[in-house]
């Protein structure tokens, strides 16, 4: 369940993990790339949910959620994202079993993105 505590503190701690990997910090471009895909899937889910119901909508987007984790693994292997971000995406995708859980993940990821920009700027990382 999504709570204020989770959005304020856990999301901030998660974002900080992506910044502290000095060998391979997460760039804002890579963060936007993956977050953009989650938002695209969220829009598709909501549209399908109105048309076909939540269960059918989730069944249709579930394979694409799996591809999100696959793409994270591929991008990590190419040296473009830190392992902590890859783990975050893979573990999150594996834990999503319903449309409601997907919507909560999308909102949580949005909070992580917001914290990332604030914390990265504080840490002196270049934000593109």
RODRENVEX-787606 format. One record per residue (C-alpha): x, y, z; residue in three letters. Coordinates in steps of 0.5 Angstrom, whole numbers, always signed. Layout:
# residues N
<rec><c1>X</c1><c2>Y</c2><c3>Z</c3><resn>ALA</resn></rec>
...
This chain:
# residues 128
<rec><c1>+0</c1><c2>+0</c2><c3>+0</c3><resn>UNK</resn></rec>
<rec><c1>+3</c1><c2>+7</c2><c3>-2</c3><resn>UNK</resn></rec>
<rec><c1>+3</c1><c2>+12</c2><c3>+4</c3><resn>UNK</resn></rec>
<rec><c1>+6</c1><c2>+19</c2><c3>+5</c3><resn>UNK</resn></rec>
<rec><c1>+12</c1><c2>+16</c2><c3>+9</c3><resn>UNK</resn></rec>
<rec><c1>+14</c1><c2>+11</c2><c3>+3</c3><resn>UNK</resn></rec>
<rec><c1>+13</c1><c2>+17</c2><c3>-2</c3><resn>UNK</resn></rec>
<rec><c1>+17</c1><c2>+22</c2><c3>+3</c3><resn>UNK</resn></rec>
<rec><c1>+22</c1><c2>+17</c2><c3>+6</c3><resn>UNK</resn></rec>
<rec><c1>+23</c1><c2>+11</c2><c3>+2</c3><resn>UNK</resn></rec>
<rec><c1>+23</c1><c2>+14</c2><c3>-5</c3><resn>UNK</resn></rec>
<rec><c1>+28</c1><c2>+19</c2><c3>-2</c3><resn>UNK</resn></rec>
<rec><c1>+33</c1><c2>+14</c2><c3>+0</c3><resn>UNK</resn></rec>
<rec><c1>+32</c1><c2>+10</c2><c3>-6</c3><resn>UNK</resn></rec>
<rec><c1>+34</c1><c2>+16</c2><c3>-11</c3><resn>UNK</resn></rec>
<rec><c1>+40</c1><c2>+17</c2><c3>-6</c3><resn>UNK</resn></rec>
<rec><c1>+42</c1><c2>+10</c2><c3>-8</c3><resn>UNK</resn></rec>
<rec><c1>+42</c1><c2>+11</c2><c3>-15</c3><resn>UNK</resn></rec>
<rec><c1>+46</c1><c2>+18</c2><c3>-14</c3><resn>UNK</resn></rec>
<rec><c1>+52</c1><c2>+15</c2><c3>-9</c3><resn>UNK</resn></rec>
<rec><c1>+55</c1><c2>+10</c2><c3>-14</c3><resn>UNK</resn></rec>
<rec><c1>+60</c1><c2>+14</c2><c3>-17</c3><resn>UNK</resn></rec>
<rec><c1>+63</c1><c2>+9</c2><c3>-21</c3><resn>UNK</resn></rec>
<rec><c1>+56</c1><c2>+9</c2><c3>-25</c3><resn>UNK</resn></rec>
<rec><c1>+51</c1><c2>+14</c2><c3>-23</c3><resn>UNK</resn></rec>
<rec><c1>+45</c1><c2>+14</c2><c3>-26</c3><resn>UNK</resn></rec>
<rec><c1>+44</c1><c2>+20</c2><c3>-31</c3><resn>UNK</resn></rec>
<rec><c1>+38</c1><c2>+24</c2><c3>-31</c3><resn>UNK</resn></rec>
<rec><c1>+37</c1><c2>+22</c2><c3>-39</c3><resn>UNK</resn></rec>
<rec><c1>+37</c1><c2>+14</c2><c3>-37</c3><resn>UNK</resn></rec>
<rec><c1>+32</c1><c2>+16</c2><c3>-31</c3><resn>UNK</resn></rec>
<rec><c1>+27</c1><c2>+19</c2><c3>-36</c3><resn>UNK</resn></rec>
<rec><c1>+28</c1><c2>+14</c2><c3>-41</c3><resn>UNK</resn></rec>
<rec><c1>+25</c1><c2>+8</c2><c3>-36</c3><resn>UNK</resn></rec>
<rec><c1>+20</c1><c2>+13</c2><c3>-32</c3><resn>UNK</resn></rec>
<rec><c1>+17</c1><c2>+15</c2><c3>-39</c3><resn>UNK</resn></rec>
<rec><c1>+16</c1><c2>+8</c2><c3>-41</c3><resn>UNK</resn></rec>
<rec><c1>+13</c1><c2>+7</c2><c3>-34</c3><resn>UNK</resn></rec>
<rec><c1>+8</c1><c2>+13</c2><c3>-36</c3><resn>UNK</resn></rec>
<rec><c1>+7</c1><c2>+10</c2><c3>-43</c3><resn>UNK</resn></rec>
<rec><c1>+5</c1><c2>+4</c2><c3>-40</c3><resn>UNK</resn></rec>
<rec><c1>+0</c1><c2>+7</c2><c3>-34</c3><resn>UNK</resn></rec>
<rec><c1>-3</c1><c2>+11</c2><c3>-40</c3><resn>UNK</resn></rec>
<rec><c1>-4</c1><c2>+5</c2><c3>-44</c3><resn>UNK</resn></rec>
<rec><c1>-7</c1><c2>+1</c2><c3>-38</c3><resn>UNK</resn></rec>
<rec><c1>-12</c1><c2>+6</c2><c3>-36</c3><resn>UNK</resn></rec>
<rec><c1>-15</c1><c2>+7</c2><c3>-43</c3><resn>UNK</resn></rec>
<rec><c1>-15</c1><c2>-1</c2><c3>-43</c3><resn>UNK</resn></rec>
<rec><c1>-18</c1><c2>-1</c2><c3>-36</c3><resn>UNK</resn></rec>
<rec><c1>-24</c1><c2>+3</c2><c3>-38</c3><resn>UNK</resn></rec>
<rec><c1>-25</c1><c2>-1</c2><c3>-44</c3><resn>UNK</resn></rec>
<rec><c1>-24</c1><c2>-8</c2><c3>-42</c3><resn>UNK</resn></rec>
<rec><c1>-24</c1><c2>-8</c2><c3>-34</c3><resn>UNK</resn></rec>
<rec><c1>-18</c1><c2>-8</c2><c3>-30</c3><resn>UNK</resn></rec>
<rec><c1>-16</c1><c2>-15</c2><c3>-30</c3><resn>UNK</resn></rec>
<rec><c1>-16</c1><c2>-15</c2><c3>-38</c3><resn>UNK</resn></rec>
<rec><c1>-12</c1><c2>-9</c2><c3>-38</c3><resn>UNK</resn></rec>
<rec><c1>-7</c1><c2>-11</c2><c3>-33</c3><resn>UNK</resn></rec>
<rec><c1>-6</c1><c2>-18</c2><c3>-37</c3><resn>UNK</resn></rec>
<rec><c1>-5</c1><c2>-14</c2><c3>-43</c3><resn>UNK</resn></rec>
<rec><c1>+1</c1><c2>-9</c2><c3>-40</c3><resn>UNK</resn></rec>
<rec><c1>+4</c1><c2>-15</c2><c3>-36</c3><resn>UNK</resn></rec>
<rec><c1>+9</c1><c2>-17</c2><c3>-42</c3><resn>UNK</resn></rec>
<rec><c1>+11</c1><c2>-10</c2><c3>-43</c3><resn>UNK</resn></rec>
<rec><c1>+13</c1><c2>-9</c2><c3>-36</c3><resn>UNK</resn></rec>
<rec><c1>+17</c1><c2>-15</c2><c3>-36</c3><resn>UNK</resn></rec>
<rec><c1>+21</c1><c2>-12</c2><c3>-42</c3><resn>UNK</resn></rec>
<rec><c1>+22</c1><c2>-6</c2><c3>-37</c3><resn>UNK</resn></rec>
<rec><c1>+26</c1><c2>-11</c2><c3>-33</c3><resn>UNK</resn></rec>
<rec><c1>+29</c1><c2>-14</c2><c3>-39</c3><resn>UNK</resn></rec>
<rec><c1>+31</c1><c2>-7</c2><c3>-42</c3><resn>UNK</resn></rec>
<rec><c1>+34</c1><c2>-5</c2><c3>-35</c3><resn>UNK</resn></rec>
<rec><c1>+39</c1><c2>-11</c2><c3>-35</c3><resn>UNK</resn></rec>
<rec><c1>+41</c1><c2>-10</c2><c3>-42</c3><resn>UNK</resn></rec>
<rec><c1>+42</c1><c2>-3</c2><c3>-41</c3><resn>UNK</resn></rec>
<rec><c1>+46</c1><c2>-5</c2><c3>-34</c3><resn>UNK</resn></rec>
<rec><c1>+50</c1><c2>-10</c2><c3>-38</c3><resn>UNK</resn></rec>
<rec><c1>+52</c1><c2>-4</c2><c3>-43</c3><resn>UNK</resn></rec>
<rec><c1>+55</c1><c2>+0</c2><c3>-37</c3><resn>UNK</resn></rec>
<rec><c1>+49</c1><c2>+5</c2><c3>-38</c3><resn>UNK</resn></rec>
<rec><c1>+46</c1><c2>+5</c2><c3>-31</c3><resn>UNK</resn></rec>
<rec><c1>+48</c1><c2>+3</c2><c3>-24</c3><resn>UNK</resn></rec>
<rec><c1>+46</c1><c2>-4</c2><c3>-21</c3><resn>UNK</resn></rec>
<rec><c1>+42</c1><c2>-1</c2><c3>-16</c3><resn>UNK</resn></rec>
<rec><c1>+37</c1><c2>+2</c2><c3>-21</c3><resn>UNK</resn></rec>
<rec><c1>+37</c1><c2>-5</c2><c3>-25</c3><resn>UNK</resn></rec>
<rec><c1>+35</c1><c2>-8</c2><c3>-18</c3><resn>UNK</resn></rec>
<rec><c1>+30</c1><c2>-3</c2><c3>-17</c3><resn>UNK</resn></rec>
<rec><c1>+27</c1><c2>-4</c2><c3>-23</c3><resn>UNK</resn></rec>
<rec><c1>+27</c1><c2>-12</c2><c3>-23</c3><resn>UNK</resn></rec>
<rec><c1>+25</c1><c2>-13</c2><c3>-16</c3><resn>UNK</resn></rec>
<rec><c1>+19</c1><c2>-8</c2><c3>-17</c3><resn>UNK</resn></rec>
<rec><c1>+17</c1><c2>-11</c2><c3>-24</c3><resn>UNK</resn></rec>
<rec><c1>+17</c1><c2>-18</c2><c3>-20</c3><resn>UNK</resn></rec>
<rec><c1>+13</c1><c2>-15</c2><c3>-15</c3><resn>UNK</resn></rec>
<rec><c1>+7</c1><c2>-13</c2><c3>-19</c3><resn>UNK</resn></rec>
<rec><c1>+1</c1><c2>-18</c2><c3>-20</c3><resn>UNK</resn></rec>
<rec><c1>-5</c1><c2>-13</c2><c3>-21</c3><resn>UNK</resn></rec>
<rec><c1>-7</c1><c2>-7</c2><c3>-24</c3><resn>UNK</resn></rec>
<rec><c1>-7</c1><c2>-3</c2><c3>-17</c3><resn>UNK</resn></rec>
<rec><c1>+0</c1><c2>-5</c2><c3>-16</c3><resn>UNK</resn></rec>
<rec><c1>+2</c1><c2>-3</c2><c3>-22</c3><resn>UNK</resn></rec>
<rec><c1>-1</c1><c2>+4</c2><c3>-21</c3><resn>UNK</resn></rec>
<rec><c1>+2</c1><c2>+5</c2><c3>-14</c3><resn>UNK</resn></rec>
<rec><c1>+9</c1><c2>+3</c2><c3>-17</c3><resn>UNK</resn></rec>
<rec><c1>+8</c1><c2>+8</c2><c3>-22</c3><resn>UNK</resn></rec>
<rec><c1>+6</c1><c2>+13</c2><c3>-17</c3><resn>UNK</resn></rec>
<rec><c1>+12</c1><c2>+11</c2><c3>-13</c3><resn>UNK</resn></rec>
<rec><c1>+17</c1><c2>+11</c2><c3>-19</c3><resn>UNK</resn></rec>
<rec><c1>+15</c1><c2>+19</c2><c3>-20</c3><resn>UNK</resn></rec>
<rec><c1>+16</c1><c2>+20</c2><c3>-13</c3><resn>UNK</resn></rec>
<rec><c1>+23</c1><c2>+17</c2><c3>-14</c3><resn>UNK</resn></rec>
<rec><c1>+24</c1><c2>+21</c2><c3>-20</c3><resn>UNK</resn></rec>
<rec><c1>+22</c1><c2>+28</c2><c3>-16</c3><resn>UNK</resn></rec>
<rec><c1>+27</c1><c2>+26</c2><c3>-10</c3><resn>UNK</resn></rec>
<rec><c1>+33</c1><c2>+24</c2><c3>-15</c3><resn>UNK</resn></rec>
<rec><c1>+33</c1><c2>+31</c2><c3>-19</c3><resn>UNK</resn></rec>
<rec><c1>+33</c1><c2>+35</c2><c3>-12</c3><resn>UNK</resn></rec>
<rec><c1>+38</c1><c2>+30</c2><c3>-9</c3><resn>UNK</resn></rec>
<rec><c1>+43</c1><c2>+30</c2><c3>-15</c3><resn>UNK</resn></rec>
<rec><c1>+43</c1><c2>+37</c2><c3>-16</c3><resn>UNK</resn></rec>
<rec><c1>+45</c1><c2>+38</c2><c3>-8</c3><resn>UNK</resn></rec>
<rec><c1>+50</c1><c2>+32</c2><c3>-10</c3><resn>UNK</resn></rec>
<rec><c1>+53</c1><c2>+36</c2><c3>-15</c3><resn>UNK</resn></rec>
<rec><c1>+51</c1><c2>+32</c2><c3>-21</c3><resn>UNK</resn></rec>
<rec><c1>+50</c1><c2>+34</c2><c3>-28</c3><resn>UNK</resn></rec>
<rec><c1>+43</c1><c2>+34</c2><c3>-29</c3><resn>UNK</resn></rec>
<rec><c1>+41</c1><c2>+34</c2><c3>-37</c3><resn>UNK</resn></rec>
